[in-house]
Amino acid sequence: METTANTTVDTAATTAVEAPAEILLDSVLSVLEDPMSLATAIKSMDSDGWLTAVVPVGLWSLIDSRIEENEESGEDYAIVSAMVAESVIPVQMSYEVVGVRPDNALLLKATFELKEALATCYDEEELAELEAQGA
């Protein structure tokens, strides 16, 4: 045993515990590692136009995406970017933490209204073309 500054450490009894690679609260959930294409996202949304996915989002990217106090927060953009490869501005969104990774990535189950977000970015003809790509 070794004594240093009034602290006793039994080095023989100390063992390293390896942290798990990922802690997911519900093992049924699968994590989307790479953002999906817009065509795939359209195909994956539910009948009401909502898209849901579990995505890893770095804790720092959520913090960095905060903007001036008088403006809306931008954390939704980091989450949507992890879900869909193309730039989509979320109109309505919710998310919950369902897990964590040791590299400070939160596993978020996120849902946003993709159909409404697309309507603000694309006209009807472009949307029909995107939907045809996803079919």
LINDA-V503456 format. One record per backbone hydrogen bond with DSSP energy under -1.0 kcal/mol. NH is the residue of the N-H (numbers start at 1). CO is the residue of the C=O. If there is no record, write none. Layout:
nh->(NH/NH)
co->(CO/CO)
This chain:
nh->(2/4/7/9/11/23/25/29/32/36/41/42/43/44/45/46/49/51/53/55/57/59/62/63/64/65/66/71/77/79/80/81/84/85/94/96/98/99/100/101/104/106/107/108/109/110/111/112/113/114/115/117/118/119/121/122/127/128/129/130/131/132/133/134)
co->(9/7/4/2/9/100/98/26/54/83/37/38/39/40/41/50/46/112/110/108/106/104/58/59/60/61/63/68/74/75/76/77/80/36/111/109/107/107/23/105/101/57/99/55/96/53/94/51/92/112/49/113/114/115/118/118/123/124/125/126/127/128/129/130)
